[in-house]
């Protein structure tokens, strides 16, 4: 049976598609513009008029960016904190959510309330810095990982997923078969929670990858600054050659900015793309889990 659309429904559909297409184009074009600038010869880009395609194609901007040892080191720091921090955060969050999902956990309500209070009251940035300093975490690689291990939002979403998607009878059956808590968690709960694990992994991983604040305010050693912090400092400088806090290679007269076909502006564009592209390529692989995981985990069962 074919259902015919009314004239009003057709008009609405056309208007809806048009509006969403324009919104999508307006969102995508700034990213595409940066890509075009990064793939164009830097000297030629100074002439302007680059809107849709590069006039003089080149990869020199990317090659020059990766020749800078500070940028390479910053990406190594970012990769390390993203991988290690994401794995630890997801694993410990899943463990805590598994425990809180158990109704027979002693003090379950008090523990949940204690976690909830931390989302309402905060000591502020200065007390937080003092705590980090007393724990000797400032200007160490662990400043990026340990404070970001816990997230109340991720904990609640994962706990709700365990409660609503995995029946308690499954735990009882596993207990009767002789499984202990560790086996139940790793062999039953985690394999059945792939959509939620992918969702939390995406949240935490993107947060680590894009975090510039920690490196800018809690780290004084330039060798420990991640790529996001380097990018923030580059973009905040009015004159790229005078960005001495980013790297000595970007000072005026350096080999990096004095190349014949690169300019400070083209190098900025290339660096923006370098830090953005990895997340863009990873997201499609997790997208099929993302919607399902966040919807189920956000509905209380």
N, C-alpha and C positions, 0 to 999 in steps of 0.2 A: 504494500500500500504506500503510495507516494503522498507525502504531506506537502501541500503547496504553501509557500510563504506568502503572507499578506504584503501589501505594498509598504506598510509601516515597518515590517520586519526586514524587508529588503533594504529599505533606506537606512535602518539602524545598522544592519550588517555592513553595508558599504561605508557608512560613517565610522563605525567601530574599527574596521580594517584600515581605513585611511588614517585615522587619528593614531592608532597604534604603530602604523608604518612610519609616520612622521616622527613620532616619539622615539622609535627605535633608531631611525636615521640620525636624529639630533643627538642621541646618546652615543652612537657608534662613530660619528664623524670626527670628534676630537681625537679619539684613539687612532683613527685612520690617518688623520692629518699628521700626528706625531710620527707614525710609521713612514709616511711619505717623506717627511723632513729627514728622518734618520737614514733613509736609503738614497738620499740625494747628495751630490757633491756639496760640501759645506760652503765653499766660496760661491758656487752658483746659487745656492739657496739664499744668499744675502741679497740677490736681485729681487726676491719676492715672486709672487705669482704662482706658487706651488699649492694647488688645491686638490688635485685628483690623482696625478701620477708624477713620479720624479722625472725631471728633465735629463739629469745626468746620473745614471744609476751607478752606485758604488757601495761596497761593504767596508770602506776604509774607516768609517766612524765606529763600527763594531770592532774592527781589528785593532784600532788605536785604543779603544776602551779596555779591551782585554789585555793589552800590553802593559797597562798600569798595574803594578804589583799590589797596590793598596786596594784597587777594585777587585782584583782576583781574590785577595785575602778576605775582603768583605763578603764576597759570595760564599767562600768556604765557611765563614762564621755563620752566615745565614742558613746554609744547607745543614750544618751541624745542629744548630739550635732548632731548626724546623723538624728535622728527622727525630732527633733524640727527645726534644720537648714534646712533640706530638705523640710519640710512642708512650712515653711516661705518663702524660696527661690522660690519654685515652685509657690506658691500662688501669691506672689508679682510680680514675673516675668510674670505670666499669666495676671495679672491686667495691668501691664505696656504695655505688648504686645497687649492686647485688645484695650487700648487707642491709641497706635501708629498705629494700623491697621485701625483706623477710619480716613478717608480722610478729614472729616470736623473738625478734632481736631485743634484748634487755635495754631499756632506755631509748627506744627508737624515736619516740616523740620528742624527748629532750634533745637528742642529737640533731634531729631535723630542725628544731627551733633554734638551736645554737648556730647552725649553718645559716639559717634564715636571717638572724640578727646581724650577721656580718654584711649582709646586703643593704641594710638600712643605715647602720652607723659605721663611720670610717674615721680613723685617726688623722687622716690627711697625708699630704705628700711628705712633709718634714718628718713626722714620727715614723712614717714608712721608711724613709731614707735612713734614719737613725737605727732602726731595726736591721736593715740590710747591712749597714756599716758594722754594727756590733757582731753580726753573724759572719763578717768578713766575706760578703758576697759582692760588694761593689768592686768594679774593675776586674771581675773574673767572668769566665764563660758561663758559670752557673747562675749569674744574675738574670740571664735570659730564660732559664729553664725552671728553676725551683719555684720562684714566685708565681709562675704561670701554670703550675701543675694543676691547681684547684680552680674550678669554676662552678659556682652554685647553680647557674642556669643549666650547664651541661649535666650536672649531677641530677637535677630534678627531671630533666627530659629523659635521661637514660633510666632512672628509677621508674618513671611512669611507663616507659616502654617495657621494662621487665614485668611490671605488675599487670599490664593490659594485654600483652602479646604472648607471654609464656605462662601457661597454666600452672598453678601450684601443684596440681596432681603429678606433673612431670617430675618435680623435685621429690615428691613422696615416692614415686616409682623408682627413681634413681637411688634413693636412700635404701629402699628395700633390697635393691640389687647389690648393695654394698659400696656404693660410691660415697666418698667423703666430699666435703665442701669444695676442695680444690678441683677434683675431677668433675663435679657438677658444674662448676663455674667455667672451666676451660673447655670441657668436652660437650657441654649441652647449651649453656646460656650464651657463650660467645659465638659459637657457630650459628645459632638461631637469631643472632642480633646483628647480622651483617649490615642491614640498612641503617640501623641506628649508629653502629660503629663508623660507617662511612660518613654519616652526617656529622658526627662529633669530630672525626678526623679532618673533615673539610673546615669546620669552624676553627679548630685549634691550629691547623696547619696554615691557613690564611692569616690568622692572627699573628703567628710567629713570623711569617714571611713579610708582612707589612708593618711590623712594629718598629718604629723609629724612635719612639719616645724614650725607651729604656736606655738605648745606646747614647742618646743625646744628653741625658740628665744624670745617669747613674754610672757611666763609664767614662773614665778620663784617658785610658790607654787607647790611642788611635788604632792600634793593631787589633783591638777587640770590637771595633764598631761594625755593625752589620750593614748590608747593602742598603736597606731602607733608610738608615741614618745618614749614610753617605749621600743618597739621593736627596733627602730633605735638605741637607746642608748645601748641596749644589744648587738646588732650585731656589733656596732662600738668599743666595748671594746675588747682588745686583750686577757684579762684574765677575765673570767666571774665572778670569786669570788671577784675581785677587782672593780666591777662595782658599786661603792658606790652611783653614781647618780641615779641608777635605783631603788634599794631598799636595805634596810639593811638586808633583808632576804637572799640575794645572797652573802653576805660576807663569807669568808672562815670560816668554823666551824658552819655555820648556819644549822638549821634543814632541810632547803630546799635542800641544795647541799650536805649534808652529808648522805642523805638517801642511803641505801645499793644498790638500783637498779636504781638510777638516777645519772646523771652527768651534769655538766654545759652545755655540748654540746647537750645532749638529751633534756634538758629543753629548750634550744634555739630552737631546731627543733619543739618541741611541741608548743611553743608560736607562731612560724611562722604559723603553721597549724591553731591554734586557731583564729588568726586574719584574715586568708585567707578564711577559709571554709564558714563563713556566706555569703560573697559576691558570692562565687561560687554557693551556693544553691539558692540565690535570683535571679541571672542573668537569669536562664532558664525561670522563670515565666514572665520576662519582655522582653525576646528576641523576641517574636512574635510581640510585638508592636515596638520594637527598630528599626528594618530595615525600616519598613513602615513609622514610624514617622520621622526619620532622613532624609530619601529620599525626602518625601513630603515637610518637613520643610526647606530643603536646596535649593529647586528649587523655583525661584521667579515666582509668578503667574502674 
